[in-house]
Amino acid sequence: MTYNSAESIGQCLQALITQNCEIVVVDNASQDDTLAKIEAFRAQYPLEFVRISRNLGFAAGVNHGVGAASGDVFLILNPDAIAEPGAVQALIDCMIAESADVAGGALLNSAAEPDRGFAFRRLPTVSSLCCEALLLNQLWPSNPINRRYRCLDADYSHVQRVEQPAGACLAVTRQAWEAVGGMDSQFAPVWFEDVDLCKRLLDSGRKIVYCPGARFHHAGAHSVGKLSFADKQMFWYGNMLRYARKHFSPAKVVILRIAILKGMLLRSLAALLGMGPKDVTRDEAIAAYRAVGRLTLQSSARHAN
């Protein structure tokens, strides 16, 4: 699924054309040269192309792509995830060997090592999300809750059952996908849609594994990195709350809302003291934190009625 992915889509497609798989590209109304690069590949190689006239978000875009695919296994792959030779078949072979319904590949960082804390994680709990909201993970990344949530002590060299591989490289059988109804497009435009999907797949009794032999080099944040600071904050916390309302008890949702509000106050204070995020002005940061606070309060009032 592409959105303003001109910098990476060419290399991604070039790596896939040797993988002996059906390629479906969904474009979510890109405004850069993404379409031209896709059309150049279409002139030489067979691929399905789904063009959406407006940005519907990652989840809806993926659902459109699945609707155009004909296979029994769908591989959701970000344009900045570059497959090594044989990576797709290695993922399929791993799923067959493990009798798995879902699998994530090894997402490699710039040093060609597994991206710890991102390639796979446990499903979030209210504690892990509160640690994120309250800045604990930024101030103490190795705290026990964060280590467990991000699986920082895991051995990334062997196949294992996991809870939530990253949506940047996620294979799902058609049967499992259809059983849970695909991705929830309400998680728009980005974040927590893959977490929600894995949660529902696990709840339906599906087996999810991590396959280290399926190697993909991943740059990361190719689209979200272009979002404004305010949009990143709103989309992240808005979809975090959506996930919590969907999967947590009402009491835990209240706890998370309180943590987010306190976290926004802490971040605002840090910005006032000159310790805010890099490349963002103090006023921009504080305005974004206030907007998240309003969103959190409005969400609380809306769901209380």
Secondary structure, 3 states (H helix, E strand, C coil): CECCCHHHHHHHHHHHCCCCCCCEEEEECCCCCHHHHHHHHHCCCCCEEEEECCCCCHHHHHHHHHHHCCCCEEEEECCCEEECCCHHHHHHHHHHHHCCCEEEEEEECCCCCECCCCCEECCCCHHHHHHHHCCHHHHCCCCHHHHHHCCCCCCCCCCEECCEECCCEEEEEHHHHHHHCCCCCCCCCCCCHHHHHHHHHHHCCCCEEEEEEEEEEECCCCCHHHCCHHHHHHHHHHHHHHHHHHHCCHHHHHHHHHHHHHHHHHHHHHHHCCCCCCCCCHHHHHHHHHHHHHHHHHHHHHHHC
